[in-house]
Every structure is written in C-alpha cells, then in structure tokens.
Amino acid sequence: MSDPNPFANWPHIDPPHRDAGAEDGRRLLEDHPRTERDDEMARNNAFEDFLGGSPGSVFARLFFVSLVVGALLMWLDIRPMDILRGVQDFFNRIAALGFGAVRELLNYLLVGAAIVVPAWFILRLMSMGSRR
C-alpha cells in the first residue's frame, strides 16, 4: 500500500480543480447586472435555507412528524390543553419566584436606604460647612 490515505482518490474529498475557463465565467457573472429575477431567486433560496428545504417538503415532513407525536401523546393520555395549562403554570411559578425575589431585594434596598441616605445627606451638609 503506497498511499497512506485510502480515501485520497475519492472525488468529493479532493480539493476543487481550477481551470482557466472558470475564472472567465466568474468574470462574466460579475459583469452581468442583477435583475429582479436574480433577487427573487436569492430571496427564495434564503427562505428555503431557513426552512431546510422547499416549503412543500417541509410542510409534509412536519405534518407526518406531528401526526406521529400526536398519536403518541394521545396514547399517553396527554391532551393539548394539559400541555398549555402546564406551560402557563410553569411561567406563573417563574413569575412568582422572580417577583418574590425582586420584592425581597426592594425591601432590603429600602431598609438600607432609610439609614444610608439620611447619613449621606448629613455628611454632605457637614462637608459643605467645613469648606467655608
């Protein structure tokens, strides 16, 4: 075995070959003005890239996967309203936790400010008097 890499001759692994004609074609494309059709094709391509394929094929895949998952959830006796109520309860618990923590923080802040702000104000007044 003379070649240490057994996959060295595979065409899709080899680096792309450059030929003189490819650069001429690239130059022609750069000189060609963009048209509305080119822009529309670019938008469609970006949309399809975002979706992961053509809209029809993505819809078909989502339809069948939703059908299978829905059948599984119905078999487990989990209804859509149960899921929505669970999500709502989850966010309500997070809000209760978060707002409780914020409320506790505000209580600490107000208690500390009741002592610190008057002390700061008195010290500022005293420093102004000593400057004169």
N, CA, C and O of each residue as an XYZ file, in Angstrom:
528
protein
N       0.844     -1.171      0.000
C       0.000      0.000      0.000
C       0.885      1.228      0.000
O       1.519      1.540      1.008
N       0.933      1.934     -1.133
C       1.832      3.067     -1.272
C       1.225      4.359     -0.741
O       1.952      5.218     -0.243
N      -0.088      4.514     -0.836
C      -0.739      5.742     -0.389
C      -1.235      5.545      1.044
O      -2.024      4.632      1.290
N      -0.794      6.380      2.004
C      -1.218      6.184      3.394
C      -2.704      6.512      3.614
O      -3.295      6.055      4.592
N      -3.305      7.291      2.722
C      -4.695      7.665      2.881
C      -5.547      6.875      1.896
O      -5.472      7.137      0.695
N      -6.365      5.906      2.361
C      -7.151      5.102      1.420
C      -8.259      5.902      0.742
O      -8.800      5.456     -0.270
N      -8.609      7.064      1.270
C      -9.689      7.867      0.698
C      -9.166      9.000     -0.185
O      -9.934      9.880     -0.576
N      -7.880      8.990     -0.501
C      -7.271     10.100     -1.236
C      -7.832     10.246     -2.651
O      -7.815     11.351     -3.194
N      -8.323      9.183     -3.259
C      -8.797      9.260     -4.635
C     -10.295      9.487     -4.746
O     -10.828      9.485     -5.856
N     -10.984      9.679     -3.643
C     -12.419      9.934     -3.705
C     -12.648     11.321     -4.269
O     -11.996     12.273     -3.841
N     -13.561     11.457     -5.222
C     -13.727     12.758     -5.897
C     -14.298     13.839     -4.985
O     -13.946     15.007     -5.152
N     -15.159     13.506     -4.031
C     -15.751     14.539     -3.210
C     -14.853     14.991     -2.067
O     -15.187     15.942     -1.360
N     -13.728     14.330     -1.877
C     -12.790     14.740     -0.848
C     -11.658     15.578     -1.436
O     -11.069     16.411     -0.747
N     -11.358     15.350     -2.719
C     -10.283     16.097     -3.360
C     -10.609     17.581     -3.403
O     -11.777     17.953     -3.511
N      -9.597     18.430     -3.319
C      -9.866     19.864     -3.445
C     -10.343     20.183     -4.854
O      -9.972     19.487     -5.798
N     -11.156     21.218     -5.015
C     -11.664     21.548     -6.352
C     -10.530     21.957     -7.281
O      -9.577     22.624     -6.877
N     -10.661     21.535     -8.543
C      -9.665     21.870     -9.552
C      -9.992     23.230    -10.144
O     -11.158     23.545    -10.379
N      -8.965     24.037    -10.386
C      -9.159     25.342    -11.010
C      -8.760     25.236    -12.469
O      -7.726     24.663    -12.812
N      -9.590     25.794    -13.304
C      -9.214     25.874    -14.711
C      -9.419     27.309    -15.183
O     -10.098     28.100    -14.529
N      -8.841     27.621    -16.290
C      -8.880     28.995    -16.796
C     -10.297     29.406    -17.162
O     -10.654     30.573    -16.999
N     -11.110     28.486    -17.649
C     -12.473     28.813    -18.057
C     -13.347     29.231    -16.888
O     -14.260     30.038    -17.067
N     -13.092     28.701    -15.686
C     -13.916     29.038    -14.522
C     -13.750     30.503    -14.147
O     -14.712     31.169    -13.768
N     -12.528     30.996    -14.256
C     -12.321     32.409    -13.906
C     -12.984     33.322    -14.924
O     -13.507     34.375    -14.559
N     -12.969     32.930    -16.212
C     -13.648     33.731    -17.220
C     -15.148     33.759    -16.948
O     -15.782     34.804    -17.089
N     -15.718     32.626    -16.561
C     -17.140     32.570    -16.256
C     -17.483     33.418    -15.050
O     -18.530     34.064    -15.019
N     -16.602     33.424    -14.048
C     -16.828     34.237    -12.853
C     -16.795     35.713    -13.229
O     -17.605     36.500    -12.738
N     -15.872     36.084    -14.087
C     -15.781     37.470    -14.519
C     -17.046     37.885    -15.259
O     -17.534     39.002    -15.088
N     -17.579     36.974    -16.089
C     -18.802     37.279    -16.806
C     -19.969     37.456    -15.849
O     -20.808     38.333    -16.054
N     -20.034     36.639    -14.811
C     -21.118     36.785    -13.833
C     -21.005     38.092    -13.066
O     -22.017     38.725    -12.766
N     -19.778     38.502    -12.744
C     -19.588     39.754    -12.019
C     -19.965     40.951    -12.884
O     -20.463     41.954    -12.372
N     -19.731     40.854    -14.189
C     -20.058     41.960    -15.094
C     -21.543     42.016    -15.412
O     -22.043     43.061    -15.829
N     -22.261     40.909    -15.222
C     -23.683     40.840    -15.556
C     -24.497     41.600    -14.497
O     -24.360     41.319    -13.307
N     -25.339     42.555    -14.908
C     -26.143     43.289    -13.914
C     -27.217     42.392    -13.312
O     -27.773     41.530    -13.992
N     -27.503     42.605    -12.025
C     -28.529     41.809    -11.334
C     -29.907     42.245    -11.787
O     -30.158     43.432    -11.999
N     -30.792     41.282    -11.934
C     -32.160     41.578    -12.342
C     -33.094     41.267    -11.177
O     -32.665     40.734    -10.153
N     -34.369     41.601    -11.339
C     -35.358     41.303    -10.305
C     -35.483     39.803    -10.104
O     -35.681     39.336     -8.983
N     -35.369     39.053    -11.186
C     -35.455     37.587    -11.086
C     -34.308     37.043    -10.241
O     -34.505     36.129     -9.440
N     -33.104     37.604    -10.418
C     -31.971     37.176     -9.600
C     -32.238     37.451     -8.127
O     -31.963     36.606     -7.276
N     -32.773     38.633     -7.822
C     -33.076     38.987     -6.433
C     -34.147     38.065     -5.861
O     -34.058     37.637     -4.710
N     -35.168     37.760     -6.676
C     -36.240     36.877     -6.219
C     -35.703     35.475     -5.948
O     -36.073     34.842     -4.959
N     -34.831     34.994     -6.828
C     -34.245     33.669     -6.628
C     -33.382     33.646     -5.376
O     -33.377     32.650     -4.654
N     -32.651     34.726     -5.104
C     -31.823     34.791     -3.901
C     -32.701     34.790     -2.651
O     -32.378     34.130     -1.663
N     -33.828     35.543     -2.695
C     -34.742     35.560     -1.547
C     -35.339     34.180     -1.328
O     -35.416     33.716     -0.190
N     -35.770     33.507     -2.411
C     -36.338     32.168     -2.285
C     -35.306     31.196     -1.750
O     -35.622     30.335     -0.928
N     -34.068     31.332     -2.216
C     -33.010     30.460     -1.752
C     -32.765     30.679     -0.265
O     -32.603     29.710      0.477
N     -32.735     31.928      0.185
C     -32.525     32.212      1.600
C     -33.688     31.672      2.423
O     -33.478     31.140      3.513
N     -34.907     31.802      1.916
C     -36.082     31.284      2.616
C     -36.020     29.770      2.725
O     -36.304     29.203      3.780
N     -35.647     29.116      1.629
C     -35.534     27.666      1.652
C     -34.390     27.219      2.557
O     -34.494     26.186      3.219
N     -33.299     27.984      2.595
C     -32.210     27.665      3.510
C     -32.692     27.766      4.956
O     -32.343     26.934      5.794
N     -33.492     28.784      5.238
C     -34.031     28.957      6.589
C     -34.946     27.799      6.958
O     -34.862     27.265      8.064
N     -35.826     27.408      6.029
C     -36.774     26.324      6.311
C     -36.095     24.961      6.351
O     -36.531     24.075      7.086
N     -35.038     24.784      5.573
C     -34.388     23.489      5.496
C     -34.850     22.684      4.296
O     -34.682     21.465      4.269
N     -35.422     23.336      3.317
C     -35.901     22.684      2.110
C     -37.020     23.501      1.503
O     -37.299     24.617      1.940
N     -37.660     22.937      0.493
C     -38.769     23.652     -0.122
C     -39.950     23.674      0.844
O     -40.103     22.750      1.643
N     -40.783     24.704      0.785
C     -41.906     24.793      1.724
C     -42.817     23.568      1.680
O     -43.305     23.133      2.724
N     -43.056     23.005      0.501
C     -43.914     21.829      0.404
C     -43.343     20.620      1.123
O     -44.059     19.925      1.845
N     -42.055     20.366      0.929
C     -41.440     19.205      1.585
C     -41.354     19.409      3.089
O     -41.538     18.462      3.854
N     -41.078     20.634      3.521
C     -41.025     20.911      4.959
C     -42.411     20.724      5.570
O     -42.541     20.161      6.657
N     -43.451     21.197      4.873
C     -44.821     21.019      5.367
C     -45.155     19.535      5.487
O     -45.737     19.110      6.485
N     -44.792     18.748      4.483
C     -45.088     17.312      4.512
C     -44.369     16.635      5.672
O     -44.966     15.823      6.379
N     -43.090     16.959      5.878
C     -42.351     16.363      6.994
C     -42.961     16.753      8.331
O     -43.137     15.905      9.206
N     -43.286     18.040      8.493
C     -43.894     18.487      9.745
C     -45.252     17.832      9.972
O     -45.599     17.491     11.103
N     -46.018     17.657      8.901
C     -47.328     17.009      9.004
C     -47.182     15.592      9.553
O     -47.880     15.221     10.497
N     -46.286     14.802      8.974
C     -46.152     13.408      9.397
C     -45.530     13.282     10.780
O     -45.942     12.422     11.559
N     -44.550     14.117     11.104
C     -43.954     14.066     12.438
C     -44.989     14.492     13.482
O     -45.062     13.895     14.556
N     -45.789     15.517     13.176
C     -46.832     15.952     14.103
C     -47.870     14.863     14.305
O     -48.378     14.683     15.412
N     -48.185     14.141     13.253
C     -49.143     13.045     13.349
C     -48.624     11.947     14.270
O     -49.371     11.437     15.106
N     -47.363     11.581     14.128
C     -46.777     10.531     14.958
C     -46.689     10.986     16.418
O     -47.060     10.240     17.325
N     -46.200     12.208     16.646
C     -46.075     12.709     18.016
C     -47.458     12.859     18.646
O     -47.642     12.529     19.817
N     -48.432     13.356     17.878
C     -49.790     13.484     18.396
C     -50.382     12.144     18.776
O     -51.040     12.038     19.811
N     -50.167     11.114     17.968
C     -50.668      9.775     18.291
C     -50.015      9.251     19.565
O     -50.681      8.641     20.401
N     -48.715      9.487     19.714
C     -48.015      9.048     20.920
C     -48.555      9.757     22.159
O     -48.789      9.124     23.188
N     -48.754     11.082     22.057
C     -49.259     11.830     23.210
C     -50.689     11.422     23.558
O     -51.035     11.329     24.736
N     -51.513     11.181     22.556
C     -52.886     10.722     22.836
C     -52.872      9.339     23.479
O     -53.694      9.042     24.347
N     -51.936      8.498     23.050
C     -51.811      7.171     23.645
C     -51.405      7.285     25.112
O     -51.829      6.477     25.938
N     -50.579      8.292     25.443
C     -50.173      8.532     26.823
C     -51.206      9.345     27.601
O     -50.984      9.685     28.763
N     -52.343      9.659     26.956
C     -53.452     10.415     27.540
C     -53.011     11.829     27.948
O     -53.355     12.319     29.024
N     -52.249     12.461     27.068
C     -51.837     13.851     27.256
C     -52.541     14.666     26.190
O     -52.325     14.467     24.995
N     -53.380     15.580     26.630
C     -54.180     16.399     25.717
C     -53.508     17.755     25.493
O     -52.713     18.185     26.328
N     -53.810     18.435     24.384
C     -53.200     19.742     24.110
C     -53.469     20.768     25.215
O     -52.582     21.550     25.556
N     -54.670     20.773     25.772
C     -54.977     21.739     26.838
C     -54.152     21.467     28.089
O     -53.799     22.403     28.807
N     -53.835     20.191     28.364
C     -52.974     19.864     29.500
C     -51.587     20.468     29.311
O     -50.992     20.986     30.256
N     -51.084     20.399     28.093
C     -49.765     20.961     27.806
C     -49.799     22.474     27.955
O     -48.898     23.056     28.559
N     -50.837     23.123     27.409
C     -50.933     24.586     27.513
C     -51.077     25.034     28.962
O     -50.469     26.023     29.370
N     -51.886     24.305     29.745
C     -52.017     24.650     31.170
C     -50.691     24.459     31.901
O     -50.337     25.257     32.769
N     -49.958     23.402     31.552
C     -48.661     23.161     32.177
C     -47.667     24.268     31.861
O     -46.914     24.690     32.739
N     -47.653     24.739     30.629
C     -46.765     25.842     30.241
C     -47.157     27.113     30.987
O     -46.297     27.849     31.473
N     -48.470     27.367     31.075
C     -48.944     28.550     31.789
C     -48.569     28.469     33.270
O     -48.114     29.458     33.844
N     -48.753     27.309     33.892
C     -48.374     27.144     35.301
C     -46.877     27.329     35.491
O     -46.442     27.923     36.477
N     -46.088     26.823     34.548
C     -44.632     26.979     34.635
C     -44.249     28.457     34.650
O     -43.454     28.886     35.486
N     -44.816     29.239     33.720
C     -44.483     30.659     33.687
C     -45.024     31.399     34.902
O     -44.404     32.354     35.369
N     -46.171     30.973     35.420
C     -46.694     31.596     36.636
C     -45.774     31.342     37.829
O     -45.541     32.243     38.636
N     -45.246     30.111     37.944
C     -44.310     29.809     39.039
C     -43.016     30.598     38.896
O     -42.474     31.091     39.885
N     -42.515     30.720     37.655
C     -41.293     31.507     37.420
C     -41.542     32.963     37.807
O     -40.707     33.583     38.466
N     -42.691     33.509     37.397
C     -43.011     34.903     37.715
C     -43.139     35.096     39.224
O     -42.666     36.094     39.767
N     -43.778     34.142     39.900
C     -43.929     34.249     41.350
C     -42.569     34.196     42.043
O     -42.310     34.943     42.986
N     -41.708     33.307     41.562
C     -40.352     33.227     42.128
C     -39.570     34.503     41.845
O     -38.953     35.077     42.742
N     -39.602     34.936     40.600
C     -38.830     36.103     40.197
C     -39.313     37.367     40.879
O     -38.506     38.150     41.379
N     -40.629     37.575     40.904
C     -41.148     38.787     41.516
C     -40.993     38.741     43.032
O     -40.819     39.782     43.664
N     -41.053     37.555     43.621
C     -40.804     37.433     45.060
C     -39.371     37.832     45.391
O     -39.122     38.514     46.385
N     -38.433     37.402     44.550
C     -37.030     37.762     44.764
C     -36.825     39.263     44.572
O     -36.089     39.889     45.334
N     -37.472     39.845     43.557
C     -37.353     41.288     43.326
C     -37.960     42.056     44.495
O     -37.403     43.055     44.950
N     -39.109     41.578     44.976
C     -39.755     42.229     46.122
C     -38.839     42.178     47.340
O     -38.719     43.170     48.060
N     -38.190     41.036     47.582
C     -37.277     40.903     48.720
C     -36.075     41.840     48.558
O     -35.630     42.456     49.527
N     -35.559     41.945     47.348
C     -34.446     42.840     47.072
C     -34.837     44.298     47.319
O     -34.066     45.063     47.899
N     -36.030     44.675     46.878
C     -36.505     46.043     47.120
C     -36.677     46.324     48.605
O     -36.406     47.436     49.060
N     -37.132     45.315     49.377
C     -37.247     45.503     50.832
C     -35.882     45.782     51.452
O     -35.750     46.692     52.271
N     -34.857     45.002     51.069
C     -33.503     45.237     51.578
C     -33.018     46.630     51.190
O     -32.440     47.348     52.006
N     -33.261     46.999     49.941
C     -32.826     48.301     49.445
C     -33.473     49.436     50.227
O     -32.790     50.385     50.611
N     -34.780     49.355     50.469
C     -35.488     50.418     51.191
C     -35.046     50.514     52.643
O     -34.886     51.613     53.174
N     -34.847     49.368     53.286
C     -34.390     49.390     54.692
C     -33.003     49.999     54.784
O     -32.739     50.806     55.675
N     -32.117     49.624     53.877
C     -30.765     50.186     53.898
C     -30.766     51.657     53.539
O     -30.033     52.444     54.137
N     -31.590     52.038     52.560
C     -31.643     53.442     52.145
C     -32.211     54.322     53.239
O     -31.865     55.501     53.311
N     -33.081     53.785     54.100
C     -33.642     54.569     55.206
C     -32.546     55.023     56.165
O     -32.703     56.042     56.838
N     -31.442     54.287     56.239
C     -30.320     54.670     57.104
C     -29.238     55.397     56.309
O     -28.716     56.414     56.765
N     -28.894     54.881     55.116
C     -27.746     55.379     54.356
C     -28.008     56.759     53.766
O     -27.132     57.621     53.841
N     -29.167     56.998     53.188
C     -29.425     58.271     52.518
C     -29.421     59.440     53.500
O     -28.781     60.454     53.221
N     -30.110     59.340     54.640
C     -30.016     60.467     55.590
C     -28.585     60.674     56.116
O     -28.151     61.811     56.300
N     -27.850     59.564     56.357
C     -26.466     59.698     56.827
C     -25.616     60.373     55.757
O     -24.809     61.244     56.082
N     -25.772     59.999     54.501
C     -25.034     60.624     53.402
C     -25.368     62.109     53.307
O     -24.479     62.939     53.121
N     -26.660     62.442     53.434
C     -27.092     63.835     53.336
C     -26.484     64.670     54.472
O     -26.025     65.789     54.243
N     -26.482     64.137     55.661
C     -25.891     64.858     56.798
C     -24.394     65.044     56.584
O     -23.858     66.121     56.845
N     -23.722     64.006     56.113
C     -22.281     64.122     55.865
C     -21.988     65.139     54.766
O     -21.011     65.881     54.869
N     -22.807     65.193     53.720
C     -22.629     66.192     52.651
C     -22.814     67.604     53.189
O     -22.049     68.507     52.851
N     -23.838     67.793     54.033
C     -24.067     69.110     54.634
C     -22.884     69.519     55.511
O     -22.468     70.678     55.492
N     -22.349     68.582     56.271
C     -21.227     68.885     57.160
C     -19.971     69.185     56.352
O     -19.180     70.040     56.750
N     -19.765     68.495     55.213
C     -18.565     68.760     54.405
C     -18.690     70.110     53.720
O     -17.678     70.778     53.512
N     -19.895     70.533     53.363
C     -20.075     71.857     52.761
C     -19.771     72.963     53.785
O     -19.209     74.002     53.439
N     -20.144     72.726     55.029
C     -19.879     73.709     56.079
C     -18.409     73.836     56.388
O     -17.948     74.922     56.737
N     -17.653     72.750     56.269
C     -16.221     72.799     56.592
C     -15.416     73.439     55.476
O     -14.290     73.880     55.709
N     -15.975     73.503     54.242
C     -15.255     74.124     53.122
C     -15.247     75.633     53.266
O     -14.326     76.281     52.767
N     -16.224     76.215     53.921
C     -16.309     77.670     54.060
C     -15.301     78.109     55.004
O     -15.189     79.304     55.277
